[in-house]
């Protein structure tokens, strides 16, 4: 009789493993840029929109504020983005891409083209 709850039998684990494998593929290029995979995802959002609320970024990336806020603080420390609290509503924080953050946009694309070519 087969065990009912083997890890490899679960679709959720297969998807998780695939996601982790993709992150590992991105790792060498992102390391050269000095950013992590989650930071890269935030940059993707800001490259499209230039400015977003923290709430919008969280919704797009499915990240809660407890995860997103420290991530954004680290990125602000690297001068990749700026956070600004609304004067009208203190709870509202807007995130804007800096020139340094915008300049990273072109750098990973050569790597991504090679990655997609390898995938077929």
Secondary structure, DSSP 8 states (H G I E B T S, - for coil): ---TT-GGG-HHHHHHHHHHHHHHHHHHHHHHHT--HHHHHHHHHHHHHSEEEHHHHHHHHT--HHHHHHHHHHHHHTTSEEEEE-SS-TT-EEEEE-HHHHHGGGHHHHHHHHHHHHH-
